[in-house]
């Protein structure tokens, strides 16, 4: 591990990057893409989750490798950027948008938004979107959110979906493409309650029961899964799965369904100071806490901090609750024999890719041990 981070450090120095940055190992990314192609059920397409990969060159790189132009989208400013960048993109909303948000973008008359499928989770939202289509005199494409065990919303039963489908003819401007299911709970079900495999099978069976209520012309999008479960689906009713974070593997995605994947994204930041730490107040208090193992005998201060990330290098680097977190100069405890010096780099592994990839400006892209590109990220706003 030390040799790997030494390579990353040297690449950053050669590229004159001396502030916190998001570093993407493109070689590891390509290895993860290859595993997706190898393990994905041949009957399933991949829909890329833009919020988890909010960088157009990154989305383009993965999309080209997988031969997909399907995206799952969550935030209108990002949706607009994806629609502009990818003329053939097909976008499905992964959460229901307030009807006012849909009106705001659709009233501009941009034809690109005709490539978007809006998510409907209740009878009330169905009526709101039906009224919006009539108000604007346009056709709106929709899909229904269904609950297959996560219980985060959506139609709770096949019967409830049938009721919504029966109301659909009254809304002349709406066209249904299918359903979206999400079973993020499955990998976390303890064996006491059946375990992950059983939960996933139940979710798949439940999704099939919903799909059975759709008409033959309402099945172009039969979406299920997320990064943790997409590669575990085989032979079900779905025709596509959603994936995003798996390609860069933040630590929250260390699950059995992604065995063999490698972390490809790291926060890199210079070490500003290496210190023999002492708490404010009498020295004896610090010495006592050190003797008790509550406070480190060696530490450092980072350039920035308080990120959604876990320290990975220098080895043994840890946060310390007594000094807390700082977004300006983060204190980190070090092992007593650590050889870190000011000017060295510390590395942290994001716990998620969503939002974290967007916090540092252009992503530093590493390949062959060198920084070969800087990829701009999409604005959060």
C-alpha positions in Angstrom: 0.0 0.0 0.0 2.8 2.4 0.9 4.4 2.0 -2.6 1.0 2.8 -4.2 0.5 6.0 -2.3 4.2 6.9 -2.9 3.4 6.8 -6.6 0.3 8.9 -6.2 2.3 11.5 -4.2 5.1 11.7 -6.8 2.4 12.2 -9.5 0.8 15.0 -7.6 4.2 16.7 -7.1 5.1 16.4 -10.7 1.7 18.0 -11.6 2.3 20.8 -9.2 -0.9 20.0 -7.2 -0.3 21.3 -3.7 -3.8 21.7 -2.3 -6.7 19.3 -1.5 -7.8 17.5 -4.7 -9.9 14.5 -5.8 -7.6 12.0 -7.5 -9.1 9.4 -9.8 -7.0 6.3 -10.7 -8.2 5.7 -14.3 -6.5 2.4 -14.5 -8.4 1.1 -11.5 -11.6 2.6 -12.9 -11.0 0.7 -16.1 -10.5 -2.5 -14.1 -13.8 -2.0 -12.3 -15.6 -1.3 -15.6 -14.1 -4.6 -16.9 -15.6 -6.5 -13.9 -19.0 -5.0 -14.6 -18.9 -6.1 -18.2 -17.8 -9.6 -17.1 -20.4 -10.1 -14.4 -23.4 -8.2 -15.7 -26.3 -10.4 -16.7 -26.4 -10.3 -20.5 -30.1 -9.5 -20.4 -29.5 -6.3 -18.5 -28.4 -2.8 -19.6 -26.7 -0.3 -17.3 -28.2 3.1 -16.4 -25.4 5.3 -15.1 -26.3 7.3 -11.9 -25.2 10.9 -12.6 -25.3 12.1 -9.1 -22.7 9.6 -8.0 -20.4 10.3 -11.0 -21.0 14.1 -11.4 -18.3 14.7 -14.0 -19.1 14.7 -17.7 -15.8 13.2 -18.9 -16.2 10.4 -16.3 -19.7 9.6 -17.4 -18.6 9.7 -21.0 -15.6 7.4 -20.3 -17.8 4.8 -18.5 -20.7 5.1 -20.9 -18.5 4.5 -24.0 -16.9 1.5 -22.3 -20.3 0.0 -21.5 -22.0 1.1 -24.7 -24.8 2.8 -22.7 -26.5 6.2 -23.1 -29.0 5.6 -20.3 -28.7 7.8 -17.2 -30.5 8.0 -13.9 -30.7 11.6 -12.8 -31.7 13.4 -9.6 -31.1 17.1 -9.8 -32.3 19.4 -12.6 -29.0 21.4 -13.0 -27.1 18.1 -13.5 -29.9 16.7 -15.7 -29.6 19.8 -18.0 -25.8 19.3 -18.3 -26.1 15.6 -19.1 -28.8 16.3 -21.7 -26.6 18.9 -23.4 -23.5 16.8 -23.3 -25.0 13.6 -24.6 -27.5 14.2 -27.5 -28.7 10.6 -27.4 -29.0 10.4 -23.6 -32.1 8.8 -22.1 -32.7 10.1 -18.6 -34.9 8.5 -15.9 -35.4 10.5 -12.6 -34.4 8.4 -9.6 -36.6 10.3 -7.3 -40.0 12.2 -7.7 -39.5 15.9 -8.5 -41.9 18.5 -7.1 -44.2 19.4 -10.0 -43.0 23.0 -9.7 -39.4 21.9 -10.4 -40.6 20.1 -13.5 -42.7 23.1 -14.6 -39.6 25.4 -14.2 -37.5 23.4 -16.7 -40.3 22.3 -19.1 -41.8 25.8 -19.5 -38.6 27.0 -21.2 -39.5 24.9 -24.2 -36.1 23.1 -24.5 -36.8 20.0 -26.6 -33.9 18.2 -24.9 -36.2 17.6 -21.9 -38.4 15.4 -24.0 -35.7 12.7 -23.4 -36.5 12.6 -19.7 -38.7 10.2 -17.9 -40.3 11.7 -14.7 -40.9 9.5 -11.7 -44.4 9.1 -10.2 -44.8 7.7 -6.7 -48.4 8.5 -5.8 -51.8 9.0 -7.3 -51.6 12.7 -6.3 -48.3 13.2 -8.2 -49.8 11.4 -11.2 -52.7 14.0 -11.2 -50.2 16.9 -10.8 -48.1 15.8 -13.7 -51.2 15.1 -15.8 -52.3 18.6 -15.1 -48.9 20.0 -16.0 -48.9 18.2 -19.3 -52.3 19.6 -20.2 -51.2 23.1 -19.0 -48.1 23.1 -21.2 -49.7 21.2 -24.1 -46.9 18.6 -24.2 -46.4 14.9 -23.7 -44.7 13.9 -20.5 -42.9 10.6 -20.2 -43.3 8.9 -16.8 -42.3 5.8 -14.9 -43.7 4.6 -11.6 -41.7 4.1 -8.5 -42.5 0.8 -6.8 -41.7 -0.4 -3.3 -40.0 -3.8 -3.3 -38.9 -3.8 0.4 -37.0 -0.6 1.0 -40.1 1.2 2.2 -38.9 4.6 1.1 -42.0 5.5 -0.9 -43.5 4.5 -4.2 -46.5 2.3 -4.9 -46.7 -0.2 -2.1 -48.5 -3.0 -3.9 -49.2 -4.3 -7.4 -52.9 -3.4 -6.7 -52.0 0.2 -6.0 -50.0 0.3 -9.2 -53.0 -1.1 -11.1 -55.2 1.7 -9.7 -52.7 4.3 -11.0 -52.5 2.6 -14.4 -56.3 2.7 -14.6 -56.3 6.4 -14.0 -53.6 7.0 -16.7 -56.1 7.2 -19.7 -57.6 10.3 -18.1 -54.3 12.1 -18.4 -53.9 12.3 -22.2 -50.5 14.0 -22.0 -48.8 11.2 -20.0 -47.0 8.2 -21.4 -45.8 5.4 -19.2 -42.6 3.5 -19.9 -42.5 1.2 -16.9 -41.2 1.1 -13.3 -38.3 1.8 -11.1 -37.4 -0.4 -8.1 -34.7 0.1 -5.5 -33.5 -2.6 -3.0 -30.6 -0.9 -1.2 -31.8 -2.6 2.0 -31.0 -6.1 0.7 -27.2 -6.3 1.4 -27.8 -5.2 5.0 -30.5 -7.7 6.1 -29.0 -9.8 8.9 -29.2 -13.6 8.7 -31.7 -13.6 11.6 -34.2 -12.1 9.1 -33.3 -14.2 6.1 -30.0 -12.6 5.0 -29.1 -10.6 1.9 -29.6 -13.3 -0.7 -33.2 -14.0 0.5 -34.0 -10.2 0.6 -32.7 -9.8 -2.9 -34.8 -12.7 -4.2 -37.9 -11.3 -2.5 -37.3 -7.9 -4.0 -36.9 -9.4 -7.5 -40.1 -11.5 -7.1 -41.9 -8.4 -5.8 -40.8 -6.4 -8.8 -42.0 -9.1 -11.2 -45.5 -8.9 -9.6 -45.6 -5.2 -10.3 -44.3 -5.6 -13.9 -47.1 -8.1 -14.5 -49.6 -5.3 -14.1 -48.0 -3.2 -16.9 -49.3 -3.3 -20.4 -47.2 -4.6 -23.3 -46.4 -1.1 -24.4 -45.4 0.0 -20.9 -42.3 -2.1 -20.4 -39.4 -0.3 -22.0 -38.0 0.6 -18.6 -38.0 -2.1 -16.0 -35.3 -0.7 -13.7 -34.0 -2.3 -10.5 -30.8 -2.3 -8.4 -28.1 0.0 -7.4 -24.3 -0.3 -7.2 -24.4 -2.8 -4.4 -26.9 -5.2 -6.0 -26.8 -4.6 -9.8 -24.4 -7.5 -10.5 -26.4 -9.9 -8.4 -29.5 -9.8 -10.5 -29.9 -12.7 -12.9 -33.0 -13.9 -14.8 -35.6 -11.6 -13.2 -38.2 -9.3 -14.7 -35.9 -6.3 -15.0 -34.3 -5.2 -18.2 -31.8 -2.6 -16.7 -29.9 -1.9 -13.5 -28.6 1.4 -12.2 -24.9 1.8 -11.2 -22.8 4.7 -10.2 -20.6 4.6 -7.1 -19.3 1.0 -7.8 -17.1 2.3 -10.6 -15.0 4.3 -8.1 -15.8 2.2 -5.0 -16.1 4.5 -2.0 -15.9 2.7 1.3 -19.6 2.5 1.9 -19.7 0.2 -1.1 -17.4 -2.5 0.3 -20.0 -5.2 -0.1 -20.1 -8.8 -1.3 -21.7 -7.8 -4.6 -18.6 -5.8 -5.5 -15.9 -8.3 -4.5 -12.7 -7.7 -6.5 -13.5 -4.0 -7.2 -10.8 -1.5 -6.3 -11.0 2.0 -4.8 -10.4 4.4 -7.6 -11.0 7.8 -6.0 -9.1 9.4 -3.2 -8.9 12.7 -1.5 -5.2 13.8 -1.5 -4.1 16.7 0.6 -0.7 18.1 1.8 0.4 17.6 5.3 1.1 21.1 6.7 2.6 20.2 10.1 3.9 17.2 11.9 3.8 17.7 15.7 4.1 16.2 19.1 0.5 17.0 20.0 -0.6 18.7 23.2 -4.0 19.6 24.3 -4.7 23.2 25.6 -4.2 23.4 29.3 -1.7 21.7 31.6 0.9 19.4 29.9 0.2 16.7 32.5 -3.3 16.2 31.1 -2.0 15.5 27.7 0.6 13.1 29.1 -2.0 11.2 31.1 -4.3 10.8 28.2 -1.4 9.6 26.0 -0.4 7.1 28.7 -4.0 5.9 28.6 -4.0 5.6 24.9 -6.7 8.3 24.5 -4.4 10.9 22.8 -1.6 10.2 20.2 2.0 11.0 20.9 2.5 12.1 17.3 0.2 13.9 14.9 -0.2 16.1 11.9 -2.3 18.9 10.5 -3.8 18.6 7.0 -4.6 21.2 4.5 -8.4 21.2 4.8 -10.5 18.4 6.3 -13.9 17.4 7.7 -14.7 15.4 4.6 -16.9 12.4 4.2 -13.9 10.2 4.0 -11.7 7.7 5.9 -8.0 8.1 6.3 -5.9 5.5 4.5 -2.4 6.9 4.3 0.0 7.4 6.2 -0.8 4.0 7.6 -2.5 4.3 11.0 -3.5 7.9 10.6 -6.7 8.6 12.6 -9.0 11.4 13.6 -9.1 12.2 17.3 -12.2 13.1 19.1 -10.5 15.3 21.7 -9.4 17.8 19.1 -12.3 17.2 16.8 -12.7 18.0 13.1 -11.8 21.1 11.2 -12.5 22.0 7.6 -9.4 24.3 7.7 -6.6 22.4 9.4 -7.7 18.9 10.3 -5.7 17.3 13.1 -4.9 13.6 12.6 -3.2 11.2 15.0 -0.2 9.3 13.7 1.6 6.2 14.8 4.6 6.9 17.0 7.0 5.6 14.3 5.4 7.4 11.4 7.9 9.1 9.1 5.5 11.7 7.6 6.9 15.1 7.0 5.4 18.5 6.2 4.9 18.6 2.4 4.1 14.9 2.2 0.6 14.0 1.1 -2.1 12.3 3.1 -4.8 10.3 1.4 -8.4 9.7 2.4 -10.9 7.3 0.8 -14.4 8.9 0.3 -17.2 7.1 2.0 -19.4 8.0 -0.9 -18.9 9.5 -4.3 -22.1 11.5 -4.4 -21.2 15.2 -3.7 -17.7 14.4 -2.6 -16.4 14.2 -6.2 -17.6 17.8 -6.6 -15.9 19.4 -3.7 -12.4 19.9 -5.0 -12.6 21.4 -8.5 -11.3 19.5 -11.5 -10.5 15.9 -10.8 -6.9 14.9 -11.2 -6.8 11.8 -13.4 -4.0 9.4 -12.9 -2.9 6.7 -15.4 0.4 4.9 -15.7 1.7 6.7 -12.6 1.2 10.2 -14.0 -1.5 12.8 -13.8 -2.7 12.8 -17.4 -5.8 15.0 -17.3 -8.0 17.2 -15.2 -11.7 16.5 -15.6 -14.1 19.3 -14.6 -17.0 18.4 -12.3 -20.6 19.4 -12.5 -21.7 22.3 -10.3 -23.8 21.3 -7.2 -26.1 24.3 -7.9 
